[in-house]
Amino acid sequence: MKIIAKRPFISSRPGFGNIPAGRILDTDDAYAKMLINAGLAEEYSAVPPLMADRQTSFTSPVGANAKNGLSSQAGQASQSQTVKKSKSGVKKTKTAR
């Protein structure tokens, strides 16, 4: 049975040794089933998997490329405030200009 390694592992079988991920092995069915059950490999088929056409589900916003000037402008930022200490020790806030 042909299997493909899902992740790297060290095989105890003579002749295999260190197995990197993605390596295809041709071994007896019992050893292959043991590696598949352990999660180290999966069955390999020579037929490439079917792939769907690559279509994204993203749609661009309406009018994103149109420069018609109808988009809203950013709001005005609030004025910053400064704090001054008066002669009596009370803090007064004043908006900076």
C-alpha positions as CSV (number, residue, x, y, z in Angstrom):
1,M,0.0,0.0,0.0
2,K,1.2,3.5,-0.8
3,I,1.1,6.1,1.9
4,I,2.2,9.7,2.3
5,A,3.8,11.0,5.5
6,K,1.6,13.8,7.1
7,R,4.5,14.9,9.4
8,P,8.1,13.9,10.0
9,F,8.8,10.8,12.0
10,I,11.4,8.1,12.6
11,S,10.5,4.7,11.3
12,S,11.7,1.6,13.1
13,R,11.6,-0.4,9.9
14,P,15.0,-1.2,8.3
15,G,15.5,0.9,5.1
16,F,13.1,3.7,6.1
17,G,14.9,5.7,8.8
18,N,13.9,9.4,9.1
19,I,10.8,10.1,7.1
20,P,10.2,13.8,6.2
21,A,6.6,15.1,5.8
22,G,5.3,14.6,2.2
23,R,7.4,11.5,1.5
24,I,5.6,8.7,-0.3
25,L,6.3,5.2,1.0
26,D,5.3,1.8,-0.5
27,T,5.0,-0.7,2.4
28,D,2.9,-3.7,3.5
29,D,-0.7,-3.1,4.4
30,A,-0.3,-3.8,8.2
31,Y,2.5,-1.3,8.7
32,A,0.7,1.3,6.6
33,K,-2.5,0.9,8.6
34,M,-0.5,1.2,11.8
35,L,1.0,4.5,10.6
36,I,-2.4,5.8,9.4
37,N,-4.0,5.0,12.8
38,A,-1.2,6.7,14.6
39,G,-1.8,9.9,12.5
40,L,1.6,9.9,10.9
41,A,0.5,9.1,7.4
42,E,-2.5,8.9,5.1
43,E,-3.3,6.7,2.1
44,Y,-1.8,7.9,-1.1
45,S,-3.6,7.9,-4.4
46,A,-1.9,8.7,-7.7
47,V,-5.0,10.6,-8.9
48,P,-4.7,14.3,-8.1
49,P,-7.6,15.6,-6.0
50,L,-10.3,17.6,-7.8
51,M,-10.1,21.3,-7.2
52,A,-12.9,23.8,-7.7
53,D,-12.4,27.0,-9.7
54,R,-10.9,29.6,-7.5
55,Q,-13.7,32.1,-6.9
56,T,-13.7,34.4,-3.9
57,S,-16.8,35.4,-2.1
58,F,-15.5,39.0,-1.7
59,T,-17.5,41.7,-3.5
60,S,-16.1,45.2,-3.7
61,P,-18.2,47.9,-2.1
62,V,-20.6,49.8,-4.4
63,G,-18.9,53.0,-5.7
64,A,-15.6,52.2,-4.2
65,N,-13.8,53.1,-7.4
66,A,-16.1,55.9,-8.4
67,K,-14.9,59.4,-7.6
68,N,-18.2,61.2,-7.6
69,G,-17.6,63.2,-4.4
70,L,-20.7,61.8,-2.6
71,S,-18.8,60.1,0.1
72,S,-19.2,61.6,3.6
73,Q,-16.3,63.6,5.0
74,A,-14.7,62.9,8.4
75,G,-16.2,64.7,11.3
76,Q,-14.3,67.6,13.0
77,A,-12.1,66.6,15.9
78,S,-13.0,67.9,19.3
79,Q,-11.0,70.8,20.6
80,S,-8.4,70.0,23.2
81,Q,-8.8,71.5,26.6
82,T,-6.0,73.1,28.7
83,V,-6.1,73.3,32.5
84,K,-4.8,76.3,34.4
85,K,-4.5,76.7,38.1
86,S,-6.1,79.9,39.4
87,K,-4.8,82.0,42.2
88,S,-7.3,80.5,44.6
89,G,-6.1,76.9,43.7
90,V,-9.2,76.0,41.7
91,K,-8.5,74.4,38.3
92,K,-10.1,76.1,35.3
93,T,-10.5,74.4,32.0
94,K,-10.3,76.5,28.8
95,T,-10.6,75.2,25.2
96,A,-7.4,75.8,23.2
97,R,-7.6,77.3,19.8
